[in-house]
Amino acid sequence: MRYFIDLSYNGRAYHGWQIQPDVVTVQSELNHALSTVLRAPLECMGAGRTDTGVHAKMMIAHFDFNKEINTEDIVYKLNVYLPKDIHVNTIKQVAVDVHARFDALSRTYIYEISRTKDAFNYQNAHTYTLPLDVDLMNQAAKILLEYTDFQCFSKVKTDVKTFECHIMKAQWELINNKLAFKIKADRFLRNMVRAIVGTMIEVGTKKRTLEEFRAIIQSKNRSNAGTSAPAHGLYLVEIDYPKSIYLNEKL
């Protein structure tokens, strides 16, 4: 039987989501907790990767188990066992052929920028106090929707077969002293959102024009784009799936 885990985590203490040798990752912590609580060697498969220091308000992972489980009971036990910076929200049974990564319809990220120095939130948002033209940054965001090849914003050494991503939404919003960039797409390249944000900050400070921003995308060259924004301001916030994948749930 296959189950989806919906979890949240603060990525500050972890070397990203995916298991790597000799470092602590969110996936390794979750695998260990699942195996301990269910008393069987278990491994989960995530909907994607988050890099070192990146957070998730919603990450989905699937795992297989040979019998039905009391999901509420397992959620409680996992949260007792897991570190305080990882929290399981729900566990739901899905069809056995559903894949957390390949069946996702879209992912949504939010990048948060604090416009003032904040002694309590500096580790969870990028502090940037220089003047920014948010209107220009939103015009740049609209330019993103005109393209599908984002090689210019991708990590250079990556094993992807295509740089095609279909962006459905990209928008900046200023609320009080916090600036948030929300972007939704069918898939993302490694380092893509942070590279976009770093380049848009240069547009907002008028170091680059909108025409230059467009030229960067068309160049397909990472060296032409701006420096990536720091990891601690980035959050994976939503992953969408077809409603039909869930079993024992009213639609």
C-alpha positions in Angstrom: 0.0 0.0 0.0 1.2 3.5 -0.8 1.0 6.5 1.4 1.6 10.2 0.9 3.2 12.2 3.8 2.6 15.9 3.9 5.4 17.5 6.0 6.9 20.8 6.9 10.5 21.6 7.8 12.9 24.4 8.7 15.9 23.7 6.4 18.5 25.6 8.3 20.1 22.5 10.0 19.9 20.2 6.9 21.9 19.7 3.7 18.7 19.8 1.7 16.0 17.2 1.2 17.8 14.4 -0.6 19.9 11.8 1.1 23.7 12.4 0.7 26.6 10.5 2.2 28.0 11.7 5.6 25.6 14.7 6.0 22.2 15.1 7.7 19.2 15.6 5.3 15.5 15.8 5.8 14.9 12.6 3.8 17.4 10.7 6.0 15.7 11.9 9.2 12.2 11.0 7.8 13.4 7.5 6.6 14.8 6.8 10.0 11.7 7.9 11.8 9.4 5.9 9.6 11.5 2.8 10.0 11.5 3.2 13.7 7.8 3.9 14.2 6.6 1.2 11.8 9.3 -1.3 12.8 10.3 -2.0 9.2 13.1 -0.7 6.9 11.3 2.0 4.9 12.4 4.7 2.4 10.4 7.6 1.2 10.5 9.3 -2.2 10.0 13.1 -2.2 8.2 15.3 -4.7 11.4 17.1 -5.5 14.6 18.4 -3.9 15.2 21.5 -1.8 18.8 22.7 -1.4 20.8 23.2 1.8 19.1 25.7 4.0 15.8 25.9 2.0 12.5 25.5 3.9 9.3 23.7 3.1 5.9 24.5 4.5 4.6 21.6 2.3 6.7 18.8 1.1 5.1 15.6 -0.2 6.8 12.2 0.0 5.5 8.7 -0.6 6.4 5.4 1.0 5.1 1.8 0.7 4.0 -0.4 3.6 2.5 -3.9 3.5 -0.7 -3.2 5.4 -3.1 -0.5 6.3 -2.1 1.9 9.1 -3.9 4.2 11.5 -2.7 7.4 9.9 -3.5 9.7 12.8 -1.7 7.5 15.2 1.4 7.3 13.0 1.4 11.1 12.5 1.4 11.5 16.2 4.2 9.0 16.8 6.4 10.5 14.0 6.1 14.0 15.4 7.1 12.7 18.8 10.2 11.0 17.3 11.3 13.6 14.7 13.4 16.6 15.5 11.5 19.8 16.4 12.3 21.4 13.0 10.5 18.7 11.0 6.7 18.2 11.4 4.4 15.7 9.7 1.0 17.3 8.9 -0.9 14.4 7.4 -0.6 10.9 6.0 -3.0 9.7 3.3 -3.4 6.5 1.4 -3.1 6.9 -2.4 -3.3 4.5 -5.3 -0.4 2.2 -5.5 0.9 3.5 -8.8 0.9 7.2 -7.8 4.3 8.8 -7.6 5.0 11.9 -5.3 7.3 13.4 -7.9 6.0 12.4 -11.3 2.3 12.8 -10.6 2.6 16.4 -9.2 0.8 18.9 -11.4 2.6 22.0 -10.0 4.9 23.3 -7.3 4.7 26.7 -5.7 7.6 28.5 -4.0 7.7 31.8 -2.0 10.8 33.8 -1.5 10.7 36.2 1.5 12.7 39.4 1.8 12.6 41.5 5.0 12.9 45.2 4.2 14.0 46.1 7.7 16.5 44.5 10.1 14.6 41.9 12.2 16.4 40.4 15.2 13.9 37.5 15.4 13.3 36.6 11.7 16.8 37.1 10.2 17.3 33.4 9.8 14.1 32.8 7.9 14.0 35.7 5.5 16.6 37.5 3.4 17.3 40.9 4.9 17.6 43.5 2.1 17.2 47.2 3.1 18.3 49.1 0.0 15.6 50.7 -2.1 13.8 48.4 -4.5 11.4 49.3 -7.3 8.7 46.6 -6.8 6.8 47.7 -9.9 9.9 47.0 -12.1 10.3 43.7 -10.4 6.7 42.7 -11.2 7.2 43.8 -14.8 10.2 41.4 -14.9 8.0 38.7 -13.4 5.6 39.1 -16.3 8.4 38.6 -18.7 9.1 35.1 -17.2 5.6 34.0 -18.3 6.6 34.6 -21.9 9.3 31.9 -21.9 9.7 28.2 -21.1 13.5 27.7 -21.4 15.2 28.8 -18.2 18.7 27.4 -18.6 20.0 30.8 -17.6 18.7 30.3 -14.1 19.8 26.7 -13.7 22.7 25.3 -11.8 25.4 24.8 -14.4 26.4 21.2 -13.6 23.1 19.4 -13.6 21.8 16.1 -15.1 18.5 17.3 -16.4 17.4 16.4 -19.9 15.5 19.6 -20.5 15.4 23.2 -19.2 11.8 23.6 -20.1 9.5 24.8 -17.3 6.0 26.2 -17.7 5.5 29.0 -15.2 1.9 29.6 -14.3 2.3 32.5 -11.9 5.1 34.9 -10.9 4.4 37.9 -8.7 5.9 40.2 -6.0 3.8 41.5 -3.2 4.8 44.0 -0.5 3.0 43.5 2.9 4.1 45.8 5.7 7.9 45.4 5.7 8.1 42.0 4.0 8.4 41.5 0.3 7.3 38.1 -1.0 7.9 36.6 -4.5 5.4 33.8 -5.3 6.1 31.5 -8.3 4.2 28.5 -9.5 5.3 26.1 -12.3 5.0 22.5 -13.4 8.6 21.9 -12.5 11.7 23.8 -11.3 15.4 23.5 -12.2 18.0 23.3 -9.4 18.7 26.8 -7.9 16.2 28.3 -10.4 14.1 30.4 -7.9 17.0 31.8 -6.1 18.7 32.7 -9.3 15.5 34.4 -10.6 15.2 36.4 -7.3 18.8 37.4 -7.3 18.5 38.7 -10.8 15.2 40.5 -10.1 16.8 42.3 -7.1 19.2 43.8 -9.6 16.3 44.9 -11.7 14.7 46.4 -8.6 17.9 48.3 -7.7 18.1 49.4 -11.4 21.4 47.8 -12.0 19.7 45.9 -14.9 16.9 47.0 -17.2 13.9 45.0 -18.2 15.5 44.6 -21.7 18.6 43.2 -20.1 16.4 40.8 -18.0 14.8 39.5 -21.2 18.2 39.2 -22.9 19.5 37.1 -20.0 16.6 34.6 -20.5 17.2 34.5 -24.2 21.0 33.9 -23.7 20.4 30.6 -21.9 23.7 31.4 -20.1 23.8 31.2 -16.3 26.8 33.5 -16.1 24.7 36.3 -17.5 22.2 36.2 -14.7 22.6 37.6 -11.2 23.9 36.1 -8.0 21.5 33.6 -6.4 19.6 34.9 -3.4 20.4 33.3 0.0 18.8 29.9 0.6 17.1 30.8 4.0 14.5 33.1 2.3 13.1 30.3 0.1 10.1 28.2 1.0 8.3 25.4 -0.9 4.7 26.1 0.0 2.4 24.0 -2.1 2.4 20.9 -4.4 -0.8 20.1 -6.4 -2.0 16.6 -7.4 -5.1 15.3 -9.1 -7.8 14.7 -6.4 -8.5 11.3 -7.8 -5.2 9.8 -6.4 -6.4 9.7 -2.8 -8.2 6.7 -1.5 -10.9 6.7 1.2 -11.4 10.4 0.8 -14.5 12.3 -0.2 -14.0 14.5 -3.3 
